[in-house]
């Protein structure tokens, strides 16, 4: 997996580690080319791998910290905020 520093001009891209807030909960996601759903535990942090093909992965591409977006999951509309992107 290629990694690089977050570039605000390009926004979130493949390889980005992203902290999202959703209804008061926070979760770390890693935008990876494959292995969606795999959970990695590093100390007390859990990181969930997602792909750019997933609905949330598609929405994250190009965003930056502070951006807010909505995502329909089943019958529920969720509002998410990008807190960090590394």
N, C-alpha and C positions, 0 to 999 in steps of 0.2 A: 504494500500500500504506500503510494507516494505521499510524503508529508511535506508541508511547507508552512511558514508563518501565515497567520490570517492577514489577508490583503483587503482592506476596506473598499477598495475600488472594485474588486471582483465579488466580494461578499462570500458567503458560505459556499464551499466547493467540496468535492470528493476529498476525504481525508480529514475533514474538519471535526473537531470535538466541540459539541454544542451543549450549553446548559439552557434548558427550557423551563419556563414557569407556566403552570396550568392549574387554575383554581387553587392557588396557595401551595401547590406541590411543585417540587423541582425535580428534574431528571436530566441525566447526562446521556447524550446520544453521540455515536460516532458514525459519520456518513461514510460507509464502506462500499466497495464494489460488489460484495457478496456476503453471505452468512447472516442475513437478516434475522433478527430475533435472538442472536447469540448474546449472552450476558457475560460481561467481564467484571470481576470483582478486584478492585485495587484498594486495599485497606478497607475503609468504610464506604468507599464510593462504588456504586454499581453503574456500569456503562452498557447501554444497549446499542447493538449495531443495527443500523437501518441502511437501506440502499436508496439511491436517487430514483429508483423505480417505484418506491412506495409512495403513497399519498403525502405523508409528512415529509419524506425526503424531497419530493418534487417541490413542495411549498418552501422548504428551507433554502434551496439553491438561490444564491444571489442576495440573501438577506444578511443583516448585520445586527450586532447587539443594539437593543432598543426597539427593534422592529416587532410589531404585533401582527398576528395573522389568525384567521379562523379556519377551522377544519371540521368538516362534517364527518362524524364517525357514527355510523348507524343512524339512529333517530336523534342523536345529540350533536349540537353544534358546540365545539370547543374553541375557546379563545386562548391562544398561546403567545408568550413573549420570549424572544431570544434575549437571555441575560448575558451570556458570554459566548464567544466563538474563539477557539484556539486553533 
